[in-house]
Amino acid sequence: MSTLLKPELLLVDGKFVSGAALQTTDDGKVESVERDADALPGERVENLRGKALLPGLVNAHSHSFQRLIRGRSETRGDNFWSWRNVMYAAAAKLSPEDVHDVARMAFLEMALNGITTVGEFHYLHRQPDGSAYANGNELAEQVVAAARSVGIRICLLRSAYFRAGFGMPPDPGQRRFYELPDEFLRNAEVLLDRLQDDVTAWLGIAPHSIRAVPLPELKQIADWARANKLKLHLHAAEQRVELEQCIAEHGTTPVRLLADQGLIDRDTTLIHAVHISDDEVRDLAQSGATVCACPTTERNLGDGIVRAAEAAEAGIAFAFGTDSQTQINLLEDARELEYHLRLQQEKRLLLDHIGGVQLAQRVFAYASAGGADALGANSGNLQPGEWADCFTLDLNDAALAGTSQQHLLSAIVFTADRCAVRDVWVRGKQIVADGRHAGQDEIITRYKEVSRKVWT
Ligand SMILES: [Zn+2]
């Protein structure tokens, strides 16, 4: 059934307007955004007084199972590598049903935060002893089922993970990640076929990193992704040690290698891209690739600060990801992109009015349309023909009350939290109402059982 959503304020082209309504089609697309729209005969009308309606947020980089390690690597003496050992310990213990239930927990939290699509960078493929499942996509399909169960859309970025690193022996902690290159492509073919014409779940391809995939296989996978018109995501230039390892193997840095080999284009998303030179900023801009920043994870792991101002000046597209699930709040990632620069440079408003775009408009667009472009989600702007993925914020929320229409988007970007999110629609179907999801209690109960099992 088509629906007319009538909020007090609607975000259109980066600005809030009053009196506008969003009309959806029977199959869940945006039909129109109009002032003083009247309901069609038989159309359902949702009066959203006291609420602002915005395009759904898109989380372009998630490892859902890492929701399990939250709070477990925050003691003195930790570094990136000890964090990885906690992550390996969680990965080692999950049954397929557990993978499903942990993913549901992560996706529930995303939905409650206004996230309507997730890019799940999935690298759990094998059984705990390292042998293959009879169905090579067993765990990928569990994650897809989890997204369907919560009601958010998913780009399943099936990850290739072939080795611990250049010249390194296999790491027992990674035994569930490894596949052989032929096996990876075979499983990806099968999953592509299974998800054909599916608008709620679709395939993307994710060579994990230059560390985990040798160059010949990386080229082969990129060719296959291009031939099938799939998005290609990979981690790159997250930590300085990764640059040293890449120089040792290839004689150059990760982004330079990818650019020189013709492996990046507008269907590519580089996750992190923290440690990049001026030349690499230029190369990325010319390629049309997206940078997916994960500022919450990057500050948690001590990775460094994304060169967002130079990148934005050069015209590089951005998206955001919750990555390690330390915190699931894309608006927090949006504000951190600017805040980290302020702390680093002891200045304010580093991302404001670049190319004439106001700061809050820019980073909110990264969190919605930018993520949608990185995943091929056809959403993020509430334009006719896009999927009707959207959410409301309570204008009487304690953090937002009394803000003028003109300053509301800035207040949302720099202040709003999950408790202000009231309703969420995905493809025109409501999945969160009055701040709650219908499956919430059951999903949390089951997740707590898995967490207890894994950690005792
Ligand atoms: Zn990641």
Boltz pocket constraint, residues with backbone or C-beta under 6 A from the ligand:
constraints:
  - pocket:
      binder: B
      contacts: [[A, 61], [A, 63], [A, 121], [A, 235], [A, 271], [A, 323], [A, 324]]
      max_distance: 6.0
